[in-house]
């Protein structure tokens, strides 16, 4: 049985630092952004979402 991962939600304390990490270090393309969240599209039909939360 194949297991696939479609969405991952990551809550962070510092959205600006997370943006730098995912954009510059992991080179994930930013699909959309607001004051409270970012959505990255790494390709292959999968999405990675991150937002401000109580970590």
Secondary structure as UniProt FT lines:
FT   STRAND          7..12
FT   HELIX           15..20
FT   HELIX           21..25
FT   STRAND          29..33
FT   STRAND          37..43
FT   TURN            44..45
FT   STRAND          46..52
//
